[in-house]
Amino acid sequence: MARKTVFVYDDALSRHLLSDSHPMKPERLRYTYELLDSYQAFAPEQSALVPPRPATEEEILQFHTPDYLSAVQRLSVEGQSVSDPRFNFGPGDNPAYPGMYEAASYSTGASLRAVEALLSGEADAAFSISGGLHHAMPGYAYGFCVFNDPVIAIQRLVSEGMKVAYVDIDCHHGDGVQHAFYDTDAVLTISMHESGAFLFPGTGFTQETGAGRGRGYAVNIPLYPYTSDEVYLWAFRETVLPLVERFRPDVLVTQLGIDSHFRDPITHLALTTQGHNAVVREFSAMAPPKWLALGGGGYDLQAVARAWTMDYGVMSGLEFANEIPGPYRATYQVESLRDDGELPIKQSVVDETREFAEDSVRSVQGLLFPAHGILSA
């Protein structure tokens, strides 16, 4: 289905460096843009490339505390330091680096630019690949994330009177977004992820279902390591589809992390690019008139570029050949958008992932379907 779709990107989003050894490599954003451009994805009438803008301090303060914002600004100046451990910067996951505030402001502003395109009628769907930084908390950095652009973007949509369904398919639990909307029924948050028993941030169990007015509006579908396409898609259809359909959102916000890929170096799920894209096709079929897609995790850089290129094709109704165009293929030594061949996963492991997924699905259906008036099969 062809939608008016915008892709929010500029090279300014991919120039910073967290550290030489950090797995989050901003150049993955540039690779995605280059691959899409090699397919001439921005030439058709329904597809447009639009530049980001920086978020304002006022927008950032919609979720983050003034002390934290000031700390990020100070740490962004080379030679400055903030010793307060409350802000969670240091060696490892959340290094401080020169220009950090500007980089984080631009990724947040890119998601807000996407929201503005939806609200103005410029687009029916918008993809902000630098966004999806779903771990950041109000007063501290967490999980590679400085500012939580999904929360700030959703807040803007809610301020316009819209009901929002947020569905997160990153390999890691969308804890920061869940935290922000845990006590409201204006936002349905759904996170489908590798179980916190095995992976950071150690949260996102099925019993986390919301509080107060938000009880029943936080949904978590944890999965077992090495869950592959078939089991993943089955669990998605058994839980996410009926919940979103019943909620009837005005806007669908999807976090499309591709650290669920079988080659990802820091996670343990086993999706292919085509398995990931099958989920995005489900989003396309269910999407209300407005659809905001955000990036997220993904640490095999060419898996990121291939998957998000396929995703943008679904969003915009464009068909891309599986064989990657010659110049990009020659430069980066990647042959096809889809992964070839069967994954070497033992049947016993497949059976374990299926059993674990069935337990998660039963738990979600038992805990949450009655509150939404959904009859389980």
C-alpha positions in Angstrom: 0.0 0.0 0.0 1.4 3.4 -1.0 1.5 6.0 1.8 2.9 9.5 1.8 6.1 8.6 3.7 9.0 10.7 4.9 12.5 9.5 5.9 14.2 11.8 8.4 17.9 11.8 7.9 21.0 14.0 7.5 24.6 13.0 7.8 24.8 15.2 11.0 23.0 12.3 12.7 25.9 9.8 12.0 29.0 11.8 12.6 29.5 11.4 16.4 31.5 8.7 18.1 30.6 7.2 21.5 34.0 5.5 21.8 36.3 3.5 19.7 35.1 0.2 21.2 31.4 1.0 21.7 29.0 -1.3 19.8 26.6 1.6 19.0 28.1 2.8 15.7 26.2 5.9 14.3 27.6 5.2 10.8 24.9 2.4 10.5 22.4 5.3 9.9 24.5 6.5 7.0 24.7 3.0 5.6 20.9 2.8 5.7 20.5 6.1 3.9 23.1 5.1 1.3 21.4 1.8 0.6 18.0 3.4 0.3 19.5 6.0 -2.0 21.0 3.3 -4.2 17.5 2.0 -4.7 16.4 5.6 -5.6 13.9 5.3 -2.8 13.4 9.1 -2.5 12.5 9.6 -6.2 8.9 8.4 -6.2 6.2 11.0 -5.5 5.0 9.3 -2.3 8.5 9.2 -0.7 10.5 12.2 0.6 13.8 12.7 2.4 13.5 15.4 5.1 16.2 16.8 7.3 16.0 16.6 11.1 16.1 19.5 13.5 17.5 19.7 17.1 15.1 19.3 19.9 14.7 22.4 22.1 15.5 22.4 25.8 11.8 22.8 26.5 11.0 19.7 24.5 13.7 17.6 26.3 12.4 18.8 29.7 9.0 17.3 28.9 10.5 14.0 30.2 14.0 14.7 31.5 14.9 16.6 34.7 16.7 20.0 34.6 19.7 18.6 36.5 20.1 15.8 34.0 19.8 18.1 31.0 22.5 20.4 32.5 24.8 17.5 33.2 24.5 16.3 29.6 25.3 19.8 28.3 28.3 20.1 30.5 29.6 16.7 29.6 29.4 17.6 26.0 32.1 20.2 26.2 35.5 18.5 25.9 37.4 18.8 29.2 34.3 19.1 31.3 33.2 16.4 33.7 30.3 15.6 35.9 31.2 13.4 38.9 27.7 12.8 40.2 27.0 9.1 39.8 23.2 9.8 39.6 23.6 10.6 35.9 25.1 7.2 35.1 27.9 8.3 32.7 31.2 6.7 32.6 33.2 3.9 31.0 31.1 1.1 29.4 27.6 1.5 28.2 27.2 5.3 28.6 30.4 7.1 27.9 30.4 10.9 27.9 31.9 12.3 24.6 32.4 15.7 23.0 29.2 16.9 21.2 27.0 14.4 23.1 24.3 17.0 23.8 24.1 18.1 20.2 24.0 14.4 18.9 21.2 13.5 21.4 19.3 16.7 20.7 19.4 15.9 17.0 18.2 12.3 17.3 15.3 13.5 19.5 14.5 16.4 17.2 14.5 14.0 14.2 11.7 12.0 15.9 9.8 15.2 16.6 10.3 16.3 13.0 8.7 13.0 12.0 5.8 13.7 14.4 5.3 17.2 12.8 5.1 15.6 9.4 2.3 13.4 10.6 0.4 16.1 12.4 0.7 18.6 9.5 -0.5 16.1 6.9 2.8 16.2 5.1 3.0 12.5 5.6 0.9 9.5 6.6 4.0 7.6 7.8 7.4 8.7 8.9 10.6 6.8 9.8 13.2 8.4 12.1 16.0 5.9 12.1 18.2 7.8 14.6 15.4 7.5 17.1 14.1 4.7 19.2 16.4 5.3 22.1 14.0 3.7 24.6 16.1 3.1 27.7 16.9 6.7 28.8 15.3 7.6 32.1 14.2 11.0 33.3 17.3 11.7 35.4 20.0 9.4 34.0 21.5 7.7 30.8 20.8 4.1 30.4 21.5 1.4 27.8 23.4 3.6 25.3 20.5 6.1 25.4 20.9 9.8 26.5 17.5 11.3 25.7 14.3 9.2 25.3 13.0 10.3 22.0 10.1 7.8 21.9 8.7 9.2 25.1 9.0 12.8 24.0 7.5 12.0 20.5 4.6 10.2 22.1 4.0 13.0 24.6 3.6 15.4 21.7 1.0 13.1 20.1 -0.9 12.7 23.3 -0.9 16.5 23.8 -2.8 16.7 20.5 -5.5 14.4 22.0 -4.4 11.2 20.3 -4.4 7.7 21.6 -1.1 6.0 20.9 -0.1 2.3 20.6 3.6 1.9 21.1 5.0 -1.5 19.9 8.7 -2.2 20.5 10.3 -5.1 18.7 13.9 -4.3 19.8 15.7 -7.3 21.4 15.9 -5.3 24.7 12.9 -4.4 26.8 11.6 -0.9 26.2 11.9 0.0 29.9 12.1 3.8 29.6 9.0 4.1 27.5 7.1 1.7 29.8 8.2 3.7 32.8 6.9 7.0 31.3 3.4 5.7 30.6 3.0 3.0 33.2 0.1 4.8 34.9 -1.9 6.0 31.9 -4.5 4.5 29.6 -3.8 7.0 26.9 -0.8 5.0 25.7 -0.7 1.2 25.2 2.9 0.1 25.5 3.9 -3.3 24.1 7.4 -4.7 24.2 8.4 -7.9 22.6 12.0 -8.8 23.5 14.5 -11.3 24.7 13.7 -12.2 28.3 15.2 -10.0 31.0 16.3 -13.3 32.6 19.0 -13.4 30.0 19.6 -9.8 28.7 19.8 -6.2 29.8 17.9 -4.4 31.3 16.6 -7.4 33.3 13.0 -6.2 33.1 9.9 -6.7 30.9 8.3 -9.7 32.4 4.6 -10.5 31.7 3.6 -9.5 35.2 4.5 -5.9 34.5 1.1 -4.7 33.4 0.8 -1.1 34.5 -0.5 0.8 37.6 -3.5 2.9 38.4 -5.3 4.0 35.3 -2.6 2.3 33.3 -3.2 -1.2 34.7 -3.6 -3.4 31.7 -1.9 -1.0 29.3 1.7 -2.2 29.7 2.3 -5.4 27.8 5.4 -7.5 27.8 6.2 -10.6 25.7 9.5 -12.0 26.8 11.2 -14.6 24.5 13.9 -17.3 24.9 17.3 -17.0 23.4 17.5 -18.2 19.7 13.9 -17.6 19.0 13.7 -17.5 15.3 11.2 -16.1 12.7 8.4 -18.6 12.8 8.0 -18.7 16.6 8.5 -14.9 16.9 5.8 -14.2 14.3 3.4 -16.6 15.9 3.8 -15.0 19.3 3.4 -11.5 17.8 0.1 -12.5 16.0 -1.3 -14.1 19.2 -0.7 -11.1 21.4 0.1 -7.8 19.7 -2.5 -8.0 16.9 -5.6 -8.4 19.0 -4.4 -5.9 21.6 -3.7 -3.1 19.1 -6.9 -3.9 17.2 -9.0 -3.6 20.4 -7.2 -0.5 21.6 -8.0 1.3 18.3 -5.1 3.9 18.4 -5.1 7.1 16.4 -1.3 6.7 15.9 0.8 3.6 15.8 4.4 4.2 17.0 6.8 1.3 16.3 10.3 0.9 17.6 12.1 -1.3 14.9 15.3 -2.3 16.6 17.0 -5.0 14.6 19.4 -6.3 17.4 17.1 -9.3 17.2 19.1 -10.4 14.1 20.9 -13.7 14.3 24.2 -12.1 13.6 23.9 -9.4 16.2 27.0 -9.5 18.4 25.4 -8.5 21.8 22.1 -10.3 21.8 20.7 -13.8 21.4 17.5 -13.9 19.3 17.7 -15.4 15.8 15.6 -13.4 13.4 16.5 -12.9 9.8 16.0 -9.6 7.9 12.9 -11.1 6.2 11.5 -12.3 9.6 11.9 -8.8 11.0 10.3 -7.4 7.9 7.4 -9.8 8.2 6.5 -8.2 11.5 6.8 -4.8 9.9 4.3 -6.0 7.2 1.9 -6.9 10.1 2.3 -3.3 11.3 1.5 -2.0 7.9 -1.7 -4.0 7.8 -2.8 -2.9 11.2 -1.6 0.7 11.1 -4.2 3.5 11.6 -4.0 6.6 9.3 -0.8 7.7 11.1 2.3 5.6 11.6 5.6 6.7 13.3 8.5 4.3 13.0 11.7 4.7 15.0 15.0 3.0 14.8 16.6 1.4 17.9 19.2 -1.2 18.5 21.2 -3.1 15.9 24.9 -3.8 16.1 25.6 -5.8 12.9 25.8 -2.7 10.8 24.8 -4.2 7.4 21.9 -6.1 9.0 20.7 -2.7 10.2 20.9 -1.2 6.8 19.3 -4.1 5.0 16.4 -4.5 7.5 15.6 -0.8 7.7 15.7 -0.5 3.9 13.2 -3.3 3.7 11.1 -1.7 6.4 11.0 1.7 4.6 9.9 -0.2 1.5 6.9 -1.6 3.4 6.0 1.8 4.9 6.1 3.6 1.6 4.7 0.9 -0.7 8.0 0.7 -2.7 9.3 -2.6 -4.0 13.0 -3.2 -3.8 14.8 -6.0 -5.6 16.5 -8.5 -3.3 19.8 -8.1 -5.1 21.5 -5.0 -3.7 22.5 -2.4 -6.4 26.0 -2.7 -7.7 27.9 0.3 -6.2 26.6 -0.4 -2.7 27.2 -4.1 -3.1 30.8 -3.5 -4.3 31.6 -1.0 -1.5 30.2 -2.9 1.4 30.4 -6.5 0.2 26.7 -7.4 0.8 24.7 -9.2 -1.8 21.0 -9.2 -0.8 18.4 -7.7 1.4 17.1 -11.0 2.6 19.2 -13.6 4.5 19.9 -16.8 2.6 19.6 -20.3 3.8 18.3 -22.0 6.9 19.7 -21.1 10.3 21.6 -23.9 11.9 19.4 -24.1 15.0 18.8 -27.5 16.5 15.3 -28.8 16.7 15.6 -29.2 20.5 16.4 -25.4 20.7 13.4 -24.6 18.5 11.2 -26.6 20.7 12.5 -24.8 23.8 11.9 -21.4 22.2 8.3 -22.5 21.2 7.5 -23.7 24.7 8.8 -20.5 26.3 6.9 -18.3 23.8 3.7 -20.3 24.5 4.1 -19.7 28.2 4.5 -15.9 27.6 1.5 -15.8 25.3 -0.7 -17.7 27.7 0.4 -15.3 30.5 -0.3 -12.2 28.5 -3.6 -13.5 27.3 -4.6 -14.5 30.9 -3.4 -11.3 32.5 -4.5 -8.7 29.9 -7.0 -10.0 27.4 -9.9 -9.9 29.9 -9.2 -6.3 30.8 -9.5 -5.4 27.2 -12.6 -7.5 26.5 -10.7 -9.9 24.3 -11.7 -13.6 24.3 -8.8 -16.0 24.2 -8.9 -18.8 21.7 
